[in-house]
Amino acid sequence: MPSNIKGKFEELSRKAKKRFIHGLLGPAAVSKARRWVQIFKSALDECARNLNVKNVVLSKELKSFIEDPEAHLEKKLFIYFYDLLRNRISLEEYEEKGRAAITTSLMTNLRTIYQNWVLSTLWSILAEEYGAEVTYPEHKCIHLERLGKQKLGEINPNLVMHISGKGSLSFFLEAPRPVGWEDTSDLMKAWKLYTALRPDIMVHGGMVLNLIDLNQNPPIKPPDVIIECKELVDWYMRSRDVKGPLAKPLTVEEWRSKWIKGLYEGLADILGVSPSKAAEKVSEQKGLRLREDRVVVLYKSFYKPKRMYLITRAKTPSIVKRHLENEGIVVIDGIGFNKQALKGLAEELVEMAKPTSKIEELSIRLLDEARRRGIKLTSQKLAELALKFAEENMNSFMNWIEKNITP
């Protein structure tokens, strides 16, 4: 095809896709997406500066969306557009499939943006207000995505922060996720992770470098805190199918059979994995259709965190809020993109931090006592003073060591 004709074709194709998107969503929805992207980008930049990290790694999907929301949505029409031109699908089918692809992509990415805005903003506050520092990952790159190391049988944290005088906090985004397996016995153990309920954010006090504990049910180390985020105005009116723990385990043979039968669509509906990794829907599956506010309560009863928080962008009706609070869930609603509204939550997270070693535990106790007496010390200064005291009282210190060290 001559370059001038190809260029004209691509120009007209893009115009057609753009008109379809604007006709479906309206210009206000595209403008809203661009506005959210700018807010999110600013929050990410601030987070990176406050934590002194090299960069923030996003999922491929979200990275593409925030580069250009409209261009990203156009990509979702690519296959259907060419199928239409080749008469493989009718205009009505194109509209139906295109509508589903565009609305799903937009809603998914806006949800991810708000969830990640909440998390990155909390990290910024912890760094600004409490001097939190990144201790994991060591390469100082923040991952706001589902990490891929579950292929090795682990689920690692997205971030571990250390707060001087308090301890560490480990953050897991959209966990637990499936881990690798080789045979039926492995798959039976890992099955709980395929069907586990996945809250937005889990927080553990201390340094937790692997969330997995297949001997527990659910098969993870119990979280101290769960944070669920809702970006929609009418989130509490929406429902979804929750199959999770009710799903029947498959053998490897059944898995492979269903994989072959439904490579592009199938188990995604059951397991919450992407369609490219899915197989045909299992007829034996059972589930419940629950309203979103009931799902939030289910998370709390299933994982039994010490504290659970619900963050909503819009105001939540008092009757829904009261119901959730009666279930022991702290509702922080109507915050929009207001950073100040998350400071109370950040303060409560600090209280959940735990030391990662006996030395740190002793150090924290001494720092707390010094603080009660009006003495301000850093961990480094405390260590220096303790060693100086031991040196100045050498004989007494050595006698004390001899009494406390077992041969």
C-alpha angles and dihedrals in degrees: 000000000000113000094241092054092044091050092049091047092052091047093051091043092054092047090052092050092045092051090049091052094046091045091051101040104020124230092275092065092052091048090049091052091051091049092051090048092054092049090049094048090052091050091050092050091049092047092051091050095047094048093040092230128157098233146329118249117212131189115271090248096051093041090056092047097052092046089062120342095196095047089048092054090049089058089059089064096050100099095037092049093055091043087055093050090050092048092243090128133024125245089255091053090048091053092047096047094039092050092052093047095048098044093045093049094047095047093044094050095045089050091050091048093054094044091049092044089057092049097044091045091052089051090051092051093048090052095044100041103030105024093244115180132198113252097165133072092038093207089065096235115132116220115209093180142074103285119232100222092096084090085074092053096262138105108206125195121261088224142357117200128193120211114197113242093011112056135235138321123204118205125203121188118210095345150199101051132173119281130208122280137179110192141015095275090052091046092050089055094045094044092088088062092054091053100034119122111254118214118194098250134011122191126195125192110235130019108312109176097173122037094192123105107157091185090069130072110250086034098235139082105273112260120234092209136021121195119193121189129204121190101175124091092223098036092132091059094056125092137200140184113260112195100151112124092017093066115112115236119248129218118234089253092054090046093053092045092052091043090059093045096051114021095156103033132020128066090040086082092054105032103033093237126131118280092245088065096043140104134198118306113267110241093210093062117118127191148155130248106224136179113246094250089056090050089056090054089047090056090055096047092044100048099025097211119188088240134012128194132192116203116195127184093210131043115280118222112258094240092055092043092049092050092052093046090051086058090056097259118138109224118205102182140175094025098135105185094325110143093194091062090065097053093091091054091048090053091052091048089056089059089056093057115116133198116254097211142026090252091055091046092054091044092053092051092051092046091051091051091048090049091052088055092051095255116137114209139162121222089250093052091047091054091049093050093046092053091045090052090049090051093049091049096039100149095045091045093050091047089051091049092051090054094048102041114084112216 
